[in-house]
Amino acid sequence: MIKRARELHKAVYAVAPDEKEKMPKKRESSGLLEDEIEYCNELSEVIDADSRMEVIETLREQNNYLKEGVADTQIEIEY
């Protein structure tokens, strides 16, 4: 998931470098899966909130890929 989030970050910065201050702050790796899920959700919410980013197909696809990873991980945690 963190790899997907990192790739999404890079794609956002490539398209809109001025969005850097809106992005969630990178955190020290605590090793807790819940922290990674929270960070990925925050990043996804920022992308969803900005209609300019949602129009760009690459960002939309990467955001959906990240959301799928988070959803799959949450399902696995429940079992």
Backbone atoms as SQL, in Angstrom:
CREATE TABLE atoms (id INTEGER PRIMARY KEY, chain TEXT, resi INTEGER, resn TEXT, atom TEXT, x REAL, y REAL, z REAL);
INSERT INTO atoms VALUES
  (1, 'A', 1, 'MET', 'N', 0.815, -1.191, 0.000),
  (2, 'A', 1, 'MET', 'CA', 0.000, 0.000, 0.000),
  (3, 'A', 1, 'MET', 'C', 0.859, 1.256, 0.000),
  (4, 'A', 2, 'ILE', 'N', 1.906, 1.253, 0.789),
  (5, 'A', 2, 'ILE', 'CA', 2.758, 2.441, 0.856),
  (6, 'A', 2, 'ILE', 'C', 3.403, 2.698, -0.496),
  (7, 'A', 3, 'LYS', 'N', 3.754, 1.636, -1.198),
  (8, 'A', 3, 'LYS', 'CA', 4.325, 1.813, -2.539),
  (9, 'A', 3, 'LYS', 'C', 3.302, 2.474, -3.462),
  (10, 'A', 4, 'ARG', 'N', 2.065, 2.044, -3.393),
  (11, 'A', 4, 'ARG', 'CA', 1.002, 2.643, -4.207),
  (12, 'A', 4, 'ARG', 'C', 0.816, 4.114, -3.835),
  (13, 'A', 5, 'ALA', 'N', 0.844, 4.412, -2.544),
  (14, 'A', 5, 'ALA', 'CA', 0.690, 5.799, -2.087),
  (15, 'A', 5, 'ALA', 'C', 1.856, 6.652, -2.576),
  (16, 'A', 6, 'ARG', 'N', 3.049, 6.108, -2.519),
  (17, 'A', 6, 'ARG', 'CA', 4.236, 6.838, -2.979),
  (18, 'A', 6, 'ARG', 'C', 4.140, 7.140, -4.474),
  (19, 'A', 7, 'GLU', 'N', 3.690, 6.169, -5.251),
  (20, 'A', 7, 'GLU', 'CA', 3.534, 6.376, -6.696),
  (21, 'A', 7, 'GLU', 'C', 2.471, 7.429, -6.990),
  (22, 'A', 8, 'LEU', 'N', 1.397, 7.428, -6.219),
  (23, 'A', 8, 'LEU', 'CA', 0.344, 8.430, -6.391),
  (24, 'A', 8, 'LEU', 'C', 0.870, 9.817, -6.040),
  (25, 'A', 9, 'HIS', 'N', 1.634, 9.901, -4.960),
  (26, 'A', 9, 'HIS', 'CA', 2.265, 11.172, -4.579),
  (27, 'A', 9, 'HIS', 'C', 3.102, 11.715, -5.729),
  (28, 'A', 10, 'LYS', 'N', 3.948, 10.884, -6.282),
  (29, 'A', 10, 'LYS', 'CA', 4.830, 11.308, -7.380),
  (30, 'A', 10, 'LYS', 'C', 4.024, 11.778, -8.583),
  (31, 'A', 11, 'ALA', 'N', 2.955, 11.064, -8.890),
  (32, 'A', 11, 'ALA', 'CA', 2.121, 11.438, -10.034),
  (33, 'A', 11, 'ALA', 'C', 1.447, 12.788, -9.801),
  (34, 'A', 12, 'VAL', 'N', 0.999, 13.033, -8.582),
  (35, 'A', 12, 'VAL', 'CA', 0.374, 14.325, -8.265),
  (36, 'A', 12, 'VAL', 'C', 1.392, 15.444, -8.412),
  (37, 'A', 13, 'TYR', 'N', 2.578, 15.249, -7.869),
  (38, 'A', 13, 'TYR', 'CA', 3.612, 16.285, -7.947),
  (39, 'A', 13, 'TYR', 'C', 4.030, 16.546, -9.385),
  (40, 'A', 14, 'ALA', 'N', 4.000, 15.527, -10.223),
  (41, 'A', 14, 'ALA', 'CA', 4.363, 15.710, -11.631),
  (42, 'A', 14, 'ALA', 'C', 3.322, 16.550, -12.363),
  (43, 'A', 15, 'VAL', 'N', 2.061, 16.381, -12.002),
  (44, 'A', 15, 'VAL', 'CA', 0.974, 17.095, -12.667),
  (45, 'A', 15, 'VAL', 'C', 0.727, 18.461, -12.024),
  (46, 'A', 16, 'ALA', 'N', 0.771, 18.505, -10.700),
  (47, 'A', 16, 'ALA', 'CA', 0.443, 19.743, -9.978),
  (48, 'A', 16, 'ALA', 'C', 1.390, 19.937, -8.797),
  (49, 'A', 17, 'PRO', 'N', 2.597, 20.435, -9.058),
  (50, 'A', 17, 'PRO', 'CA', 3.569, 20.601, -7.973),
  (51, 'A', 17, 'PRO', 'C', 3.106, 21.562, -6.879),
  (52, 'A', 18, 'ASP', 'N', 2.170, 22.444, -7.199),
  (53, 'A', 18, 'ASP', 'CA', 1.665, 23.397, -6.211),
  (54, 'A', 18, 'ASP', 'C', 0.749, 22.745, -5.168),
  (55, 'A', 19, 'GLU', 'N', 0.406, 21.499, -5.350),
  (56, 'A', 19, 'GLU', 'CA', -0.479, 20.784, -4.425),
  (57, 'A', 19, 'GLU', 'C', 0.276, 20.197, -3.231),
  (58, 'A', 20, 'LYS', 'N', 1.552, 20.428, -3.163),
  (59, 'A', 20, 'LYS', 'CA', 2.373, 19.807, -2.129),
  (60, 'A', 20, 'LYS', 'C', 1.867, 20.112, -0.717),
  (61, 'A', 21, 'GLU', 'N', 1.438, 21.348, -0.480),
  (62, 'A', 21, 'GLU', 'CA', 0.987, 21.712, 0.866),
  (63, 'A', 21, 'GLU', 'C', -0.345, 21.070, 1.247),
  (64, 'A', 22, 'LYS', 'N', -1.113, 20.616, 0.278),
  (65, 'A', 22, 'LYS', 'CA', -2.394, 19.964, 0.566),
  (66, 'A', 22, 'LYS', 'C', -2.226, 18.485, 0.912),
  (67, 'A', 23, 'MET', 'N', -1.121, 17.914, 0.500),
  (68, 'A', 23, 'MET', 'CA', -0.897, 16.488, 0.715),
  (69, 'A', 23, 'MET', 'C', -0.657, 16.195, 2.194),
  (70, 'A', 24, 'PRO', 'N', -1.106, 15.023, 2.650),
  (71, 'A', 24, 'PRO', 'CA', -0.823, 14.661, 4.046),
  (72, 'A', 24, 'PRO', 'C', 0.682, 14.530, 4.253),
  (73, 'A', 25, 'LYS', 'N', 1.124, 14.896, 5.434),
  (74, 'A', 25, 'LYS', 'CA', 2.550, 14.843, 5.749),
  (75, 'A', 25, 'LYS', 'C', 3.015, 13.395, 5.820),
  (76, 'A', 26, 'LYS', 'N', 4.200, 13.166, 5.271),
  (77, 'A', 26, 'LYS', 'CA', 4.777, 11.829, 5.355),
  (78, 'A', 26, 'LYS', 'C', 5.131, 11.561, 6.812),
  (79, 'A', 27, 'ARG', 'N', 4.932, 10.339, 7.212),
  (80, 'A', 27, 'ARG', 'CA', 5.143, 9.970, 8.609),
  (81, 'A', 27, 'ARG', 'C', 6.296, 8.993, 8.730),
  (82, 'A', 28, 'GLU', 'N', 6.842, 8.959, 9.921),
  (83, 'A', 28, 'GLU', 'CA', 7.831, 7.936, 10.223),
  (84, 'A', 28, 'GLU', 'C', 7.116, 6.587, 10.205),
  (85, 'A', 29, 'SER', 'N', 7.780, 5.600, 9.690),
  (86, 'A', 29, 'SER', 'CA', 7.176, 4.274, 9.625),
  (87, 'A', 29, 'SER', 'C', 7.094, 3.683, 11.026),
  (88, 'A', 30, 'SER', 'N', 5.868, 3.522, 11.509),
  (89, 'A', 30, 'SER', 'CA', 5.663, 2.946, 12.837),
  (90, 'A', 30, 'SER', 'C', 5.591, 1.425, 12.759),
  (91, 'A', 31, 'GLY', 'N', 5.393, 0.926, 11.550),
  (92, 'A', 31, 'GLY', 'CA', 5.268, -0.510, 11.379),
  (93, 'A', 31, 'GLY', 'C', 3.851, -1.017, 11.611),
  (94, 'A', 32, 'LEU', 'N', 2.960, -0.115, 12.010),
  (95, 'A', 32, 'LEU', 'CA', 1.577, -0.512, 12.253),
  (96, 'A', 32, 'LEU', 'C', 0.764, -0.385, 10.975),
  (97, 'A', 33, 'LEU', 'N', 0.072, -1.429, 10.649),
  (98, 'A', 33, 'LEU', 'CA', -0.742, -1.456, 9.438),
  (99, 'A', 33, 'LEU', 'C', -1.857, -0.411, 9.502),
  (100, 'A', 34, 'GLU', 'N', -2.403, -0.208, 10.678),
  (101, 'A', 34, 'GLU', 'CA', -3.476, 0.773, 10.841),
  (102, 'A', 34, 'GLU', 'C', -2.999, 2.178, 10.483),
  (103, 'A', 35, 'ASP', 'N', -1.749, 2.513, 10.838),
  (104, 'A', 35, 'ASP', 'CA', -1.192, 3.827, 10.502),
  (105, 'A', 35, 'ASP', 'C', -1.043, 3.982, 8.993),
  (106, 'A', 36, 'GLU', 'N', -0.621, 2.926, 8.328),
  (107, 'A', 36, 'GLU', 'CA', -0.476, 2.967, 6.874),
  (108, 'A', 36, 'GLU', 'C', -1.840, 3.133, 6.201),
  (109, 'A', 37, 'ILE', 'N', -2.837, 2.435, 6.706),
  (110, 'A', 37, 'ILE', 'CA', -4.191, 2.554, 6.158),
  (111, 'A', 37, 'ILE', 'C', -4.703, 3.976, 6.339),
  (112, 'A', 38, 'GLU', 'N', -4.492, 4.542, 7.513),
  (113, 'A', 38, 'GLU', 'CA', -4.945, 5.910, 7.786),
  (114, 'A', 38, 'GLU', 'C', -4.282, 6.900, 6.833),
  (115, 'A', 39, 'TYR', 'N', -2.978, 6.759, 6.637),
  (116, 'A', 39, 'TYR', 'CA', -2.251, 7.650, 5.730),
  (117, 'A', 39, 'TYR', 'C', -2.778, 7.515, 4.298),
  (118, 'A', 40, 'CYS', 'N', -2.973, 6.299, 3.843),
  (119, 'A', 40, 'CYS', 'CA', -3.478, 6.067, 2.482),
  (120, 'A', 40, 'CYS', 'C', -4.876, 6.652, 2.312),
  (121, 'A', 41, 'ASN', 'N', -5.715, 6.513, 3.336),
  (122, 'A', 41, 'ASN', 'CA', -7.057, 7.096, 3.270),
  (123, 'A', 41, 'ASN', 'C', -6.997, 8.617, 3.204),
  (124, 'A', 42, 'GLU', 'N', -6.100, 9.227, 3.977),
  (125, 'A', 42, 'GLU', 'CA', -5.945, 10.686, 3.942),
  (126, 'A', 42, 'GLU', 'C', -5.516, 11.144, 2.552),
  (127, 'A', 43, 'LEU', 'N', -4.566, 10.450, 1.971),
  (128, 'A', 43, 'LEU', 'CA', -4.085, 10.798, 0.638),
  (129, 'A', 43, 'LEU', 'C', -5.211, 10.674, -0.386),
  (130, 'A', 44, 'SER', 'N', -5.951, 9.603, -0.313),
  (131, 'A', 44, 'SER', 'CA', -7.053, 9.378, -1.244),
  (132, 'A', 44, 'SER', 'C', -8.132, 10.453, -1.100),
  (133, 'A', 45, 'GLU', 'N', -8.409, 10.866, 0.123),
  (134, 'A', 45, 'GLU', 'CA', -9.405, 11.915, 0.358),
  (135, 'A', 45, 'GLU', 'C', -8.977, 13.242, -0.258),
  (136, 'A', 46, 'VAL', 'N', -7.684, 13.549, -0.191),
  (137, 'A', 46, 'VAL', 'CA', -7.176, 14.786, -0.794),
  (138, 'A', 46, 'VAL', 'C', -7.389, 14.749, -2.303),
  (139, 'A', 47, 'ILE', 'N', -7.116, 13.614, -2.919),
  (140, 'A', 47, 'ILE', 'CA', -7.296, 13.473, -4.365),
  (141, 'A', 47, 'ILE', 'C', -8.778, 13.592, -4.722),
  (142, 'A', 48, 'ASP', 'N', -9.630, 12.927, -3.950),
  (143, 'A', 48, 'ASP', 'CA', -11.071, 12.970, -4.217),
  (144, 'A', 48, 'ASP', 'C', -11.643, 14.381, -4.060),
  (145, 'A', 49, 'ALA', 'N', -11.100, 15.145, -3.139),
  (146, 'A', 49, 'ALA', 'CA', -11.625, 16.487, -2.858),
  (147, 'A', 49, 'ALA', 'C', -11.277, 17.501, -3.945),
  (148, 'A', 50, 'ASP', 'N', -10.256, 17.216, -4.730),
  (149, 'A', 50, 'ASP', 'CA', -9.819, 18.156, -5.764),
  (150, 'A', 50, 'ASP', 'C', -10.325, 17.678, -7.123),
  (151, 'A', 51, 'SER', 'N', -11.314, 18.361, -7.644),
  (152, 'A', 51, 'SER', 'CA', -11.930, 17.934, -8.905),
  (153, 'A', 51, 'SER', 'C', -10.950, 17.981, -10.072),
  (154, 'A', 52, 'ARG', 'N', -9.926, 18.831, -10.002),
  (155, 'A', 52, 'ARG', 'CA', -8.934, 18.885, -11.085),
  (156, 'A', 52, 'ARG', 'C', -8.167, 17.574, -11.187),
  (157, 'A', 53, 'MET', 'N', -7.861, 16.984, -10.048),
  (158, 'A', 53, 'MET', 'CA', -7.087, 15.739, -10.047),
  (159, 'A', 53, 'MET', 'C', -7.934, 14.548, -10.463),
  (160, 'A', 54, 'GLU', 'N', -9.204, 14.598, -10.135),
  (161, 'A', 54, 'GLU', 'CA', -10.095, 13.483, -10.469),
  (162, 'A', 54, 'GLU', 'C', -10.293, 13.364, -11.976),
  (163, 'A', 55, 'VAL', 'N', -10.108, 14.443, -12.709),
  (164, 'A', 55, 'VAL', 'CA', -10.288, 14.446, -14.161),
  (165, 'A', 55, 'VAL', 'C', -9.106, 13.784, -14.866),
  (166, 'A', 56, 'ILE', 'N', -7.942, 13.847, -14.266),
  (167, 'A', 56, 'ILE', 'CA', -6.736, 13.288, -14.879),
  (168, 'A', 56, 'ILE', 'C', -6.764, 11.771, -14.712),
  (169, 'A', 57, 'GLU', 'N', -6.815, 11.077, -15.828),
  (170, 'A', 57, 'GLU', 'CA', -7.018, 9.626, -15.814),
  (171, 'A', 57, 'GLU', 'C', -5.947, 8.881, -15.016),
  (172, 'A', 58, 'THR', 'N', -4.706, 9.254, -15.172),
  (173, 'A', 58, 'THR', 'CA', -3.621, 8.572, -14.462),
  (174, 'A', 58, 'THR', 'C', -3.809, 8.672, -12.954),
  (175, 'A', 59, 'LEU', 'N', -4.126, 9.864, -12.475),
  (176, 'A', 59, 'LEU', 'CA', -4.324, 10.055, -11.037),
  (177, 'A', 59, 'LEU', 'C', -5.553, 9.301, -10.549),
  (178, 'A', 60, 'ARG', 'N', -6.612, 9.336, -11.332),
  (179, 'A', 60, 'ARG', 'CA', -7.840, 8.630, -10.957),
  (180, 'A', 60, 'ARG', 'C', -7.580, 7.125, -10.855),
  (181, 'A', 61, 'GLU', 'N', -6.855, 6.578, -11.834),
  (182, 'A', 61, 'GLU', 'CA', -6.551, 5.143, -11.821),
  (183, 'A', 61, 'GLU', 'C', -5.670, 4.776, -10.631),
  (184, 'A', 62, 'GLN', 'N', -4.640, 5.582, -10.375),
  (185, 'A', 62, 'GLN', 'CA', -3.756, 5.279, -9.248),
  (186, 'A', 62, 'GLN', 'C', -4.484, 5.424, -7.916),
  (187, 'A', 63, 'ASN', 'N', -5.372, 6.401, -7.828),
  (188, 'A', 63, 'ASN', 'CA', -6.156, 6.575, -6.608),
  (189, 'A', 63, 'ASN', 'C', -7.083, 5.377, -6.403),
  (190, 'A', 64, 'ASN', 'N', -7.718, 4.918, -7.455),
  (191, 'A', 64, 'ASN', 'CA', -8.583, 3.736, -7.352),
  (192, 'A', 64, 'ASN', 'C', -7.777, 2.496, -6.969),
  (193, 'A', 65, 'TYR', 'N', -6.581, 2.372, -7.517),
  (194, 'A', 65, 'TYR', 'CA', -5.696, 1.253, -7.193),
  (195, 'A', 65, 'TYR', 'C', -5.326, 1.283, -5.706),
  (196, 'A', 66, 'LEU', 'N', -5.051, 2.475, -5.196),
  (197, 'A', 66, 'LEU', 'CA', -4.735, 2.629, -3.776),
  (198, 'A', 66, 'LEU', 'C', -5.947, 2.263, -2.921),
  (199, 'A', 67, 'LYS', 'N', -7.121, 2.738, -3.307),
  (200, 'A', 67, 'LYS', 'CA', -8.345, 2.428, -2.558),
  (201, 'A', 67, 'LYS', 'C', -8.610, 0.927, -2.533),
  (202, 'A', 68, 'GLU', 'N', -8.384, 0.260, -3.668),
  (203, 'A', 68, 'GLU', 'CA', -8.572, -1.192, -3.728),
  (204, 'A', 68, 'GLU', 'C', -7.619, -1.896, -2.770),
  (205, 'A', 69, 'GLY', 'N', -6.378, -1.443, -2.731),
  (206, 'A', 69, 'GLY', 'CA', -5.400, -2.035, -1.823),
  (207, 'A', 69, 'GLY', 'C', -5.794, -1.864, -0.368),
  (208, 'A', 70, 'VAL', 'N', -6.282, -0.688, -0.031),
  (209, 'A', 70, 'VAL', 'CA', -6.733, -0.426, 1.340),
  (210, 'A', 70, 'VAL', 'C', -7.931, -1.312, 1.672),
  (211, 'A', 71, 'ALA', 'N', -8.890, -1.385, 0.758),
  (212, 'A', 71, 'ALA', 'CA', -10.082, -2.210, 0.993),
  (213, 'A', 71, 'ALA', 'C', -9.709, -3.683, 1.156),
  (214, 'A', 72, 'ASP', 'N', -8.832, -4.177, 0.299),
  (215, 'A', 72, 'ASP', 'CA', -8.401, -5.574, 0.395),
  (216, 'A', 72, 'ASP', 'C', -7.701, -5.838, 1.722),
  (217, 'A', 73, 'THR', 'N', -6.866, -4.903, 2.142),
  (218, 'A', 73, 'THR', 'CA', -6.138, -5.061, 3.400),
  (219, 'A', 73, 'THR', 'C', -7.095, -5.054, 4.579),
  (220, 'A', 74, 'GLN', 'N', -8.077, -4.177, 4.552),
  (221, 'A', 74, 'GLN', 'CA', -9.053, -4.128, 5.641),
  (222, 'A', 74, 'GLN', 'C', -9.867, -5.414, 5.711),
  (223, 'A', 75, 'ILE', 'N', -10.182, -5.989, 4.565),
  (224, 'A', 75, 'ILE', 'CA', -10.904, -7.267, 4.547),
  (225, 'A', 75, 'ILE', 'C', -10.044, -8.359, 5.169),
  (226, 'A', 76, 'GLU', 'N', -8.764, -8.370, 4.821),
  (227, 'A', 76, 'GLU', 'CA', -7.854, -9.383, 5.369),
  (228, 'A', 76, 'GLU', 'C', -7.689, -9.225, 6.879),
  (229, 'A', 77, 'ILE', 'N', -7.693, -7.991, 7.360),
  (230, 'A', 77, 'ILE', 'CA', -7.557, -7.749, 8.802),
  (231, 'A', 77, 'ILE', 'C', -8.752, -8.321, 9.553),
  (232, 'A', 78, 'GLU', 'N', -9.924, -8.218, 8.949),
  (233, 'A', 78, 'GLU', 'CA', -11.140, -8.697, 9.604),
  (234, 'A', 78, 'GLU', 'C', -11.129, -10.205, 9.809),
  (235, 'A', 79, 'TYR', 'N', -10.415, -10.934, 8.967),
  (236, 'A', 79, 'TYR', 'CA', -10.379, -12.391, 9.096),
  (237, 'A', 79, 'TYR', 'C', -9.356, -12.797, 10.048);
